[in-house]
């Protein structure tokens, strides 16, 4: 089973450069997928973006969930060097991974 994509605002960062998982879109996606955040959970996070031709091409990254006691909110640590566009994810059969909007 594929990991569900969860929206995250990639500009909503804490002082340690982690994504805060507090936006309305994040909470809606978590609820829709029935996911309860817990320490160490791995999520595929995405945010809106566009390609060079201004076509939608979301940014994606895997994140590891942690609870920040100081800020009293859930955050995700991501490898900022591993961010990719949805169009970069090609499955073995050559189709963009699971996103029908990207199939040409």
The 8 nearest C-alpha neighbors of each residue, nearest first, counted from 0:
[[1, 2, 3, 97, 4, 32, 43, 96],
 [2, 0, 3, 4, 97, 43, 96, 42],
 [1, 3, 4, 0, 43, 42, 41, 5],
 [4, 2, 1, 5, 43, 32, 42, 44],
 [3, 5, 43, 44, 2, 45, 6, 42],
 [4, 6, 44, 28, 25, 45, 43, 3],
 [5, 7, 25, 45, 44, 24, 46, 28],
 [8, 6, 25, 46, 45, 9, 44, 20],
 [7, 9, 10, 11, 46, 22, 6, 18],
 [10, 8, 11, 7, 18, 46, 12, 45],
 [9, 11, 8, 12, 18, 7, 19, 13],
 [12, 10, 8, 9, 19, 18, 13, 7],
 [13, 11, 18, 17, 16, 10, 19, 14],
 [12, 14, 16, 15, 17, 19, 18, 11],
 [13, 15, 16, 12, 17, 18, 11, 70],
 [14, 16, 13, 17, 12, 76, 18, 74],
 [17, 15, 12, 13, 14, 18, 76, 77],
 [18, 16, 76, 12, 13, 75, 15, 74],
 [17, 19, 12, 75, 74, 11, 20, 9],
 [18, 20, 74, 21, 12, 11, 73, 17],
 [21, 19, 74, 73, 22, 18, 25, 7],
 [20, 22, 19, 25, 23, 26, 73, 72],
 [23, 21, 25, 24, 20, 26, 8, 7],
 [22, 24, 26, 25, 27, 21, 28, 6],
 [25, 23, 27, 22, 26, 6, 28, 7],
 [26, 24, 6, 22, 28, 23, 27, 7],
 [25, 27, 29, 23, 24, 28, 30, 22],
 [26, 28, 24, 30, 25, 29, 31, 23],
 [29, 27, 31, 25, 30, 5, 26, 32],
 [30, 28, 34, 26, 32, 27, 31, 33],
 [29, 31, 33, 27, 28, 32, 26, 34],
 [30, 32, 28, 29, 33, 27, 34, 26],
 [33, 31, 29, 30, 34, 28, 3, 27],
 [34, 32, 30, 31, 29, 35, 28, 27],
 [35, 33, 29, 32, 30, 36, 31, 28],
 [34, 36, 37, 33, 29, 30, 32, 40],
 [37, 35, 34, 40, 38, 64, 73, 29],
 [38, 36, 40, 39, 35, 64, 65, 66],
 [37, 39, 65, 64, 40, 66, 36, 63],
 [40, 38, 64, 63, 65, 41, 37, 36],
 [39, 41, 64, 63, 38, 37, 42, 36],
 [42, 40, 63, 62, 39, 64, 61, 43],
 [43, 41, 62, 61, 44, 40, 63, 2],
 [42, 44, 61, 4, 60, 5, 62, 2],
 [45, 43, 5, 60, 59, 4, 6, 7],
 [46, 44, 59, 6, 58, 7, 5, 57],
 [45, 47, 58, 57, 7, 6, 8, 9],
 [48, 46, 57, 58, 45, 56, 49, 55],
 [47, 49, 57, 56, 55, 58, 46, 50],
 [50, 48, 55, 56, 53, 54, 57, 51],
 [49, 51, 53, 52, 54, 56, 55, 48],
 [50, 52, 53, 49, 54, 56, 55, 48],
 [51, 53, 50, 54, 49, 55, 56, 48],
 [54, 52, 49, 50, 51, 55, 56, 48],
 [53, 55, 49, 50, 52, 56, 51, 48],
 [56, 54, 49, 48, 57, 50, 53, 47],
 [57, 55, 49, 48, 50, 85, 84, 54],
 [56, 58, 47, 48, 85, 46, 84, 55],
 [57, 59, 84, 45, 46, 83, 48, 85],
 [60, 58, 45, 83, 44, 82, 84, 57],
 [59, 61, 82, 44, 43, 62, 45, 81],
 [62, 60, 43, 42, 44, 77, 41, 63],
 [61, 63, 77, 75, 76, 42, 41, 43],
 [62, 64, 41, 75, 76, 39, 40, 42],
 [63, 65, 75, 39, 40, 38, 74, 62],
 [66, 64, 38, 74, 73, 75, 39, 67],
 [65, 67, 73, 72, 68, 74, 38, 64],
 [66, 68, 72, 71, 69, 70, 73, 65],
 [69, 67, 71, 70, 66, 72, 73, 65],
 [70, 68, 67, 71, 72, 66, 73, 13],
 [69, 71, 72, 67, 68, 73, 66, 13],
 [72, 70, 68, 67, 69, 66, 73, 74],
 [73, 71, 67, 70, 66, 74, 68, 19],
 [72, 74, 66, 20, 65, 67, 19, 64],
 [75, 73, 19, 20, 18, 65, 64, 17],
 [76, 74, 64, 63, 18, 62, 17, 65],
 [75, 77, 17, 63, 62, 64, 18, 74],
 [78, 76, 62, 79, 61, 75, 63, 60],
 [77, 79, 80, 81, 76, 82, 60, 61],
 [78, 80, 81, 82, 77, 60, 76, 16],
 [79, 81, 78, 82, 77, 83, 60, 61],
 [82, 80, 78, 79, 83, 60, 77, 61],
 [83, 81, 60, 59, 79, 80, 58, 84],
 [84, 82, 59, 58, 81, 87, 85, 60],
 [83, 85, 58, 87, 86, 57, 59, 56],
 [84, 86, 87, 88, 57, 56, 58, 83],
 [85, 87, 84, 88, 95, 56, 101, 89],
 [88, 86, 84, 85, 89, 83, 95, 96],
 [89, 87, 86, 85, 96, 95, 90, 84],
 [88, 90, 95, 96, 93, 94, 87, 91],
 [91, 89, 93, 96, 92, 94, 95, 88],
 [90, 92, 93, 89, 94, 96, 95, 88],
 [93, 91, 90, 94, 89, 95, 96, 97],
 [94, 92, 90, 91, 89, 95, 96, 88],
 [95, 93, 90, 89, 92, 96, 102, 91],
 [96, 94, 89, 88, 90, 102, 101, 97],
 [97, 95, 90, 89, 88, 98, 94, 85],
 [96, 98, 95, 99, 94, 90, 101, 102],
 [97, 99, 100, 101, 96, 95, 102, 85],
 [100, 98, 101, 102, 97, 95, 96, 103],
 [99, 101, 98, 102, 103, 97, 55, 95],
 [102, 100, 99, 98, 103, 95, 86, 85],
 [101, 103, 99, 100, 95, 94, 98, 97],
 [102, 101, 100, 99, 94, 95, 98, 86]]
